[in-house]
Amino acid sequence: MSTRGINFLDKWMAEHLPDVVTDDPAAISDLADQVMEAADREGIEVSEIYEEVGSVFEVIAEAMQHREGSLAD
């Protein structure tokens, strides 16, 4: 288990998602790619994040659905 991986993902989402409100799968996929590229630049292996979450896309999509001020269902 990688605490470092999940901590990175949590911090990245806290810093980047407040500026984004979308339910567009392509935009969410781009965000997932961005977080994985950022992790790589920080020396965090993709596997360290995937050990903790099955799908970064799903985590971001869920975060978008369950945030204050999110898009209407």
C-alpha positions as CSV (number, residue, x, y, z in Angstrom):
1,M,0.0,0.0,0.0
2,S,1.2,3.4,-0.8
3,T,0.4,6.2,1.5
4,R,2.6,8.5,-0.6
5,G,0.5,7.8,-3.7
6,I,-2.9,8.5,-2.1
7,N,-1.5,11.6,-0.3
8,F,-0.3,12.9,-3.7
9,L,-3.6,12.3,-5.3
10,D,-5.5,13.9,-2.5
11,K,-3.3,17.0,-2.5
12,W,-3.4,17.3,-6.3
13,M,-7.2,17.1,-6.3
14,A,-7.5,19.7,-3.5
15,E,-5.2,22.1,-5.5
16,H,-6.6,21.5,-9.0
17,L,-10.3,20.5,-8.8
18,P,-11.7,23.6,-7.1
19,D,-11.0,25.4,-10.4
20,V,-12.9,22.8,-12.5
21,V,-16.6,21.9,-12.6
22,T,-17.5,19.3,-15.2
23,D,-19.3,16.1,-15.9
24,D,-17.7,15.7,-19.3
25,P,-15.9,12.4,-19.5
26,A,-13.2,13.7,-21.9
27,A,-12.4,16.6,-19.5
28,I,-12.3,14.2,-16.5
29,S,-10.0,11.9,-18.5
30,D,-7.7,14.8,-19.2
31,L,-7.6,15.6,-15.5
32,A,-6.7,12.0,-14.7
33,D,-3.9,12.1,-17.3
34,Q,-2.7,15.4,-15.7
35,V,-2.5,14.0,-12.2
36,M,-0.7,10.9,-13.4
37,E,1.8,13.0,-15.3
38,A,2.3,15.2,-12.2
39,A,2.9,12.2,-10.1
40,D,5.5,10.9,-12.5
41,R,7.3,14.3,-12.4
42,E,7.4,13.9,-8.6
43,G,8.9,10.5,-8.8
44,I,5.7,8.7,-7.8
45,E,5.0,5.5,-9.7
46,V,1.6,5.2,-11.2
47,S,1.3,1.8,-9.5
48,E,1.5,3.6,-6.1
49,I,-1.7,5.5,-6.9
50,Y,-3.5,2.5,-8.5
51,E,-2.7,0.4,-5.4
52,E,-5.0,2.7,-3.5
53,V,-7.6,3.5,-6.0
54,G,-8.8,1.3,-8.8
55,S,-9.5,4.2,-11.2
56,V,-8.2,7.7,-11.0
57,F,-10.9,8.6,-13.6
58,E,-13.6,7.3,-11.2
59,V,-12.2,9.1,-8.2
60,I,-12.2,12.4,-10.0
61,A,-15.6,11.8,-11.5
62,E,-17.0,11.0,-8.1
63,A,-15.3,14.1,-6.6
64,M,-17.0,16.2,-9.2
65,Q,-20.4,14.8,-8.4
66,H,-20.1,15.2,-4.6
67,R,-18.7,18.6,-4.2
68,E,-20.5,21.8,-3.2
69,G,-21.5,23.9,-6.1
70,S,-21.3,20.9,-8.5
71,L,-23.4,20.5,-11.6
72,A,-27.0,19.6,-11.1
73,D,-27.9,15.9,-11.3
